[in-house]
């Protein structure tokens, strides 16, 4: 098998080497290491491989904590020290901003970090009945595969959820429709854990009794979801407690359903909100829009500053939830929420929001290209805070803001929302300087 020295890491956490004029992306390898590897995909300009043996190890290499690491596709960086993971993600962000957007931030903000383990308050586990592999499998998908990693423990899940994985195998195997329960969605709020079982067929009375015993024994709520997310409901409605998470710094409590989108890491979410609001510098009397606002995760903290907030979100259900959360927190007079497709934003649709002093954008992985292109003479907020879960689309959108819309990229940095993975969450701040240029920004 070939041997090579690793030069760097790519955006997926793979070691990068140059062999015979080709780039070789090697899973499980770290910069500076000498590794023996095996190629599993070869193309004219590059190869993909996995590490067979580490001949010379990096000082930043650590022993993976999970026994399923390397098979399960949930994590890709457990072999790298947690602090070094954040540094790698910071470089990924900077590289994307420059190579994709030709922009550089004036300041690189310190990485936002939190617990490296047991941090996931949300997860979606796949369930498969595979008799040839011993029956019911429960877990994340295997790496580079649609097959299911048969997980018996998971150190990034809350400890009590990880501990119940073996019992979930047994539970599902004992139901009448083990082959018609394709997934379990876990959502955790303050003191409450919900397991949502996606059931493609109705359960029997015996099945429901078995699930209720499991819920009582494990101290969790069991919900069933026979159709889309809106069909999810507790198996025992009388015993259901509302899911909530708190933002103590802003004296805010957020209620949500287990199928609603919320951040997976409550610790990092709180720190990310703090950073975003510091950069936004919301002042009483200002008018600020929160685009892709979800259930009000950023809107309500902004409103707590005394600003007037206009929240826009594509999901009508989340818009209703945001308005309910505003009322619950006494902020209904400071917030207005609207449902609209922001992927089809135009100058007119943004102008219809009224004059805006500042703007916060928190889009999905696709980014907010329609929004940034729609910023025009009628709508030019003097400051934009952009929260991103995809460095490539952030960089693409930053290029439009800087080179076409007269903004300067004042600062950017990562939030390590998903430790042990290559996922990069980040936050950037732009200020309007009124000068448009086609030249690459050095600001």
N, C-alpha and C positions, 0 to 999 in steps of 0.2 A: 504494500500500500504506500502511496506517496506521503512525503513529509514536507512541511513548509513552516515558515515563520509568519506569524500574524502581524499585520501592519496596523489595523484599526478595527473599529466596530461600525456596522452599518445601522440604519434606522430601525432594523428589526432585532438588533442585539447580536447579530452574527459576526464572527471574525472575518476580516477581509484580507486576502493575500493575493499576490500576483504570481502566477505560475504560467510560464510559456506564453506570455502576452495576454493571458486571460485573467479576469477577476474571478477569484474563487471565494464564495460565501460559505463559511464553515460554521455550522451550529455548534455551540458549546465551546468555542475557542475565544481566547482573550488576547488583546494586543500584547506583543512581546513574547508570546508563547511559541514554542516549537511543538507542533502537533502532527500526529499521523491521522490521516483522514480518508474517508471513502466518499466518492462522488455518487450521488443518486439522480442528478439531472445535469446533462451537458448540452450547452448551446454554443453556437459559433463564437460568441463574445464573452461568455461567462459560464461558470459551473456552480452548482449547489451541492453541498456535501455536509456530512456530520463527522464530528470528532470520534475517532476510535481510541486514541491514546494521547495523553498529554505527556510529552517527553521533557519539556522544560516549562514549569508552571509560572504564572504571574503571581506577584505578591498580593494581588487583589482577588485571587481565586479563593472561594470558600466552598465548604461542603454543602450541597443542596439539602435543605431540610426535609423535603417531601420525598417519600419512597416512590412516588409515581412520576417524578421529574424526569423529563426526557421522553416519556411516552405521552403523558397528558399535554395537551396544547394550551392549557390555561396560563402557564408561566414559561418564560424563555430566558430569564436572567438570574435564576437562583444561584448559579455558580459564581456570581459577581457580587462583591461586597456592596451593601445597600447604599452607602455614601457614594461609592464609585458609580452606581447605577444612575444617580441623579446627575453626576458630572457628564456621563455619556449622553443623557437626554438633553442636557443643556447644549452640548455640542451639536446634537441632531437638530435642535431648534435653530441655532445660529447658522448652521450649514444650509438649512432649508431657506431661511430668510435671504441669504446671500445668493445661493445657486438658483433658487426658483424665482425670488422676487427682486434680486439685486438691491436689497436694502440691508442696512445694518442699524441696530438699535444704538441710541446714544448711551444707554446704560444697560448692563446685564444685571438684572435683579437676582438677588440670592434665591436659590431654589427653596421652594416651600416643601417641607418634609414632615412626616409623621410616623406612626407605627409601621414597621415593615411587614408585620404578620398579623393575622386575624383581623384584617381591616375591612373586609368586604361585607357591607351591609346589604348588598344585592347580589344575586347570582342566579343563573338559569342553568339547571342541570338537565342533561338529556337522559332519557330512559329508553332502554331497548331490551326486548326479550330475545336472547340469543342462546338457544338450548345447547349449541355446539360449544359455547364458552361457559357453560355452567348455569345458565338461566338468566336472571335479570341483571343488567348492567346499569349502573347509575354513575354519572360523572360528566366532566367536560369532554369535548371531542379530543381525540388523539391528535398529536401534531401532524400536520399535513394530511389529514384524513377526515372522512365523515364518520369513521368508527368511533365508538365510545370508549374512553379510558375508564376501566372499572375501578373507581376510586373507593377506598375504604377509610381514607383520611384526607384532609385538605387544610394545610396550615394557613392559607390566606382567608379561609372562611372563619366566622366566629367559632370559638372553641366548642361551644355546645352543639353547633350545627355540624361541625366536622365529626364530633363524637357520635352523632346519630346516623352517619352514612351507612354503616353496616346494617343497622336496624331498618333503614329505608329499603335496602335490598330485600330483606325478609318480609317487610310489610307489603311491598308491591307484588312479590312472588305469591303471596297468600290471597290476593284479590282475584275476583272472577274475570277481570279483563286486563291482565298484566301487559298484554300486547297492544292495548289501546290507551295507554297513558304515556305519551311521548316526552313529556317534560315536567319538571317541578321548578317553579320559580320561588326563590327565597327572598323575602324582604324583611328587614329588621328596622324597627323604630325604637324609641326610648322604652325599654322594658318589654317590648312585644316582638315576637318573631312569627311571621306568617309563611306557611308553605302552600303555594297555589298549585294544585294538581290539574294539569290539562287532561280532561277526560273526553275522548272521542265518542264514547258510548256511555249511557247511564250506568251508574253503579247499583248494585243490589243493596238491599237493606243490610245484609250481613257485611258487605263492603263498607258501608257507611259507619256501621257500628265499630268495625275494626279500625277505621280511620279516627273515629272519635276517641277510642281507647288510646291510640298512639298519641294523639294530641294531648290528652290529659296526662299521660305518662311522661311525655317530653316537655311539657310546659309550652307548647306552641299552639297557634291557631291553624286549622286546616281549612283551606278554601278550595272550591271546585271551579273550573273554567271550561264549560262545555263548548264555547264558541270563541269569539274575539275577546280582547281584553275587557270590554265593557260587560261581558257576561259573568265575570268572576264574582263569586259571592261566598260568604262563610258557610261551611257545612252546618254549623250550629250558630245561627244568627244571634241568639240570646246570650251567647258567651263571648261574642266578638268585641274586642277593644280596638279603638281607633289607633292607627299607626300615626306617629308623630316624630319629628326630630326638632331639636331646639337650636337656636342661635343665641346663646346667652349674652354675647357681647352687645346684641341689639334688642334684647328682651323680646324675642320673637319665637313663637311656636308654629311649626308648619305641619298641617295635617295632610296625609296622602293615602291613596289606595295602593295596595301592593303591586298593582300592574302599572301605576303611574311611573313616568321617568323621574328618577331622583339620582343624585350622585351616589356612587357606590361606597364612598369613603367619607364618613361624616366628619372625621378629624380634619382631613385636608379641605373639605368643603368649607368649614368654618374659617380656616386660614386663607383660603382662596377668596372668600367674600371680603375678609379684612383687607387683603392686598388690593383687590379690585376697587373697593371703596376709597382706599387711600389714594389710589391713582386717579380715580374719578373726581375726588374732592368735591362731593356734592354739597351745595350750600342751600340754606333755607331760601325759598322763593324761586329757585331755579326750576326749569322745566326739562325733565330728563326722560328719554325713551329707553326702555329695556326690551330689545328685540330678541325673539326666541325665548320669551320670559318663562316658559314652563308654568309651574305652580307658584311663581313669585319668589324664587330662591334669592335673586338679587334685587327684585323690585321692592320688597318690603324693607330690607335694610336701607336702601336708598331713600325710601319715603320716611324712614325714621329720622333722617337728617333734616327734615322739614321741606325737602324738595317735593315738587309735584311730579308724579311718575305716570308715564303712559306705557303700559305693557302690551306687547303684541306677540301672539303665539298661533301656530297653525292648528293646534288641537283645541276644539271648542270645549272638550271636557276639562282640559287643563286650565283654560281661561276661566271656567266656572270655579274650579278649585282655587285659582289665584284670588278671585274676588272673595270667595269664602274665607280664605286665609287673611286677606286684608281686613275683613269685617271682624274676624275673631281677634285680631291684634289691634283693633281700634284705629286702623289706617285707611278705612274706606273713603274718607274725604280727601286723601292724598294720592289715591291710585285710581286709574281707569284702565281696564283691560279689554282688548279687542282680539277677535279671531280673524286671521288673515294669512294667506299664503305668501310668506316672505321670499320664497324662491321665485316669485313673479313680481317682486317689488318694482315700482317705477318712480320717476320723479314726482308724478302726480300723487301716487299713493303715499309716499313719504311726506309730501307737502301737506296732505290731508291730516296728518297728525298734529299740525300746528307748529309754531316756532319751537325749536329745541336748542337749549344751551349746551347740552352734552348728550352723549349716546353710549349705551353699553350694548354689546353684541355678544351673544353666547350661542352660536349655531351648532348643529350637528356636524358630523365629519365632512359633509359636503361643503361646508363653509357658507359665506354670505356674499357671494359674488354679485348677485342681483342687487342687494342692498347697497354695497359700496359703489357700484356703477350708477345707481339711482341718485346718489348724493349730488346735488346740483346747486344752482344759484338760490333756489328757494329753500334749501335745507343743507346748511353747512355748520353742524355743531362744532364748537371750538375745541372740544376734546372728545375722543372716542377711546373707550376701553374695550378691547376685543379679547374675550375668553375663548380659547380654542382647544379642541381635542384632536387636531390634525395639523402638524406643522406645515405640510405641503399646501393645504388650502389657506391657512393663515398667511403664508408667504405670497401666494398668488393674489389674495385680497389686499395684502399690504402693498404690493406693487401698484395696484390701481390707486390706492389712497395716496401714496407718495408721489408717483410719477404722473398721475392724471388729475388728482383732486386737491392738490395743494396742502397735503398733510406731511408732517415729519414724524418719524418713528422715534419717540423719546426714550422708550425702554421696553424690555421684554425679559421674561424669565419663565422657568417651568414650575409646575406644581406636580409633585410625584404622587398623583392620584392612584396609580396602579403599581405599587412596588412589586418587584420580581417579574415584571413584564416589560416589554419594549414600548408600551403605550405612553405617548407624550402629551400631557395636558399643559397648557401655557396661558399666560396673560400678557398682553401688549398694550401700550398706551400711545396714542397718536394725538398730536396737536395741530390745529390748522394754522398754517403760516402764510397761506395765500399765494404761494409761488408754485407754479406747475413746471415740471422739467422732465425731459425724456432721458436725462443722464442718470446713471446709477447713484443712489443716495449713499452718502458716507455719514449721515447723521445718525 
